[in-house]
Amino acid sequence: MLVISCFMQQLPLNAVSVNYLTLEGTAKKYAATMHAWLKIRGMLRNAWIEIRYEDIVADLEGQARKVLKFLELPWDDRVLEYHRRAKRKHVHSPTYEAVTKPVYTSSVARWRNYAVHLEPYMEILQPYVETFGYA
């Protein structure tokens, strides 16, 4: 669940990341963001795509092909070598270290290790757990 990932990142403070200083704030920001997304996604006239991290971990090439097809871009094998290219460039992201690594499985279902800490916020998170198939 993205809540744990956002809460555990050491991000520079800004109008968004200030919400991630507490687990409660992170859960509320996640719920507000996902609520907004679920409201507008059906109203969008533009095509959109949702990709789950777990699906990328399970099948990086298949998911990459799905995204490129959606974007009407040709397949390029270098897509799978993103982490090698990132090591040679300056990455402008607070999570730059993760960008230089291959897709890894350690974050899959990591939130379950913190379930006891998330319990007080599950009432606001449960609709999104179910909607996005994390039940």
C-alpha positions as CSV (number, residue, x, y, z in Angstrom):
1,M,0.0,0.0,0.0
2,L,1.4,3.3,-1.0
3,V,0.6,4.8,2.4
4,I,3.6,3.0,4.0
5,S,5.9,3.9,1.1
6,C,5.0,7.6,1.3
7,F,5.3,7.6,5.1
8,M,8.7,6.0,5.1
9,Q,10.3,8.2,2.5
10,Q,12.5,11.1,3.6
11,L,11.2,13.7,1.3
12,P,11.9,17.4,1.1
13,L,9.1,19.3,2.8
14,N,6.6,20.8,0.5
15,A,2.8,21.3,0.3
16,V,2.3,17.6,-0.4
17,S,5.0,15.9,1.6
18,V,4.1,17.7,4.8
19,N,1.1,15.3,4.9
20,Y,3.5,12.4,5.2
21,L,5.0,13.5,8.6
22,T,2.5,11.3,10.4
23,L,0.9,8.0,9.5
24,E,-2.5,9.5,10.1
25,G,-1.7,12.4,7.8
26,T,-0.4,10.0,5.2
27,A,-3.5,7.9,5.3
28,K,-5.8,10.9,5.0
29,K,-3.8,12.3,2.1
30,Y,-3.8,9.0,0.3
31,A,-7.6,8.6,0.9
32,A,-8.2,12.1,-0.4
33,T,-6.1,11.6,-3.5
34,M,-7.6,8.2,-4.3
35,H,-11.1,9.6,-3.7
36,A,-10.5,12.4,-6.2
37,W,-9.0,9.9,-8.7
38,L,-12.0,7.6,-8.5
39,K,-14.4,10.5,-8.9
40,I,-12.7,11.9,-12.0
41,R,-11.4,8.9,-13.8
42,G,-14.9,8.0,-15.2
43,M,-15.4,11.6,-16.3
44,L,-12.2,12.0,-18.2
45,R,-12.5,12.2,-22.0
46,N,-8.8,11.2,-22.4
47,A,-7.9,7.6,-22.2
48,W,-6.1,6.6,-19.0
49,I,-4.4,3.5,-17.6
50,E,-3.8,2.1,-14.1
51,I,-0.8,-0.1,-13.5
52,R,-0.3,-1.9,-10.2
53,Y,3.2,-2.1,-8.8
54,E,2.7,-5.8,-8.0
55,D,1.9,-6.4,-11.6
56,I,5.1,-4.7,-12.7
57,V,7.1,-6.8,-10.3
58,A,5.5,-10.0,-11.6
59,D,5.8,-9.1,-15.3
60,L,7.9,-6.0,-16.0
61,E,8.1,-6.6,-19.7
62,G,4.4,-7.3,-20.1
63,Q,3.4,-4.2,-18.1
64,A,5.9,-2.1,-20.0
65,R,4.6,-3.3,-23.3
66,K,1.0,-2.5,-22.1
67,V,2.0,1.1,-21.2
68,L,3.9,1.7,-24.4
69,K,1.0,0.3,-26.5
70,F,-1.4,2.6,-24.5
71,L,0.9,5.5,-25.3
72,E,1.1,4.4,-29.0
73,L,4.9,4.1,-28.7
74,P,7.0,1.4,-30.2
75,W,8.6,-1.3,-28.1
76,D,12.3,-0.8,-27.2
77,D,14.2,-3.4,-25.3
78,R,16.1,-0.6,-23.5
79,V,12.9,0.1,-21.5
80,L,13.8,-2.9,-19.4
81,E,17.3,-1.4,-18.7
82,Y,16.0,1.8,-17.2
83,H,18.0,1.4,-14.0
84,R,21.3,1.2,-15.9
85,R,20.6,4.4,-17.8
86,A,19.5,6.1,-14.6
87,K,22.9,5.3,-13.0
88,R,24.6,7.4,-15.8
89,K,22.3,10.4,-15.4
90,H,21.4,12.9,-12.8
91,V,17.9,11.9,-11.5
92,H,15.8,14.7,-10.2
93,S,13.7,12.7,-7.7
94,P,13.8,12.4,-4.0
95,T,13.7,8.6,-4.6
96,Y,16.6,8.7,-7.0
97,E,18.3,5.7,-5.3
98,A,15.3,3.4,-6.1
99,V,15.3,4.5,-9.8
100,T,18.8,3.1,-10.2
101,K,17.8,-0.4,-9.1
102,P,16.0,-3.1,-11.0
103,V,12.4,-3.7,-10.1
104,Y,12.5,-5.4,-6.7
105,T,10.0,-7.5,-4.7
106,S,10.7,-6.2,-1.2
107,S,7.9,-3.6,-1.4
108,V,5.2,-6.0,-2.5
109,A,2.7,-6.4,0.4
110,R,5.2,-4.6,2.7
111,W,2.3,-2.8,4.3
112,R,1.2,-6.1,5.9
113,N,4.3,-5.8,8.2
114,Y,2.8,-2.6,9.5
115,A,-0.8,-3.7,9.7
116,V,-1.0,-3.1,13.5
117,H,0.1,0.6,12.9
118,L,-2.4,1.0,10.1
119,E,-5.3,-0.4,12.0
120,P,-6.5,2.9,13.4
121,Y,-6.7,4.3,9.8
122,M,-8.2,1.2,8.1
123,E,-11.7,2.7,8.2
124,I,-10.6,5.5,5.8
125,L,-8.3,3.2,3.8
126,Q,-10.6,0.1,3.4
127,P,-12.6,1.5,0.4
128,Y,-9.3,1.8,-1.6
129,V,-7.9,-1.5,-0.3
130,E,-11.0,-3.1,-1.8
131,T,-11.3,-1.0,-5.0
132,F,-7.6,-1.5,-6.0
133,G,-7.7,-5.2,-5.1
134,Y,-5.5,-5.3,-2.0
135,A,-8.0,-7.1,0.3
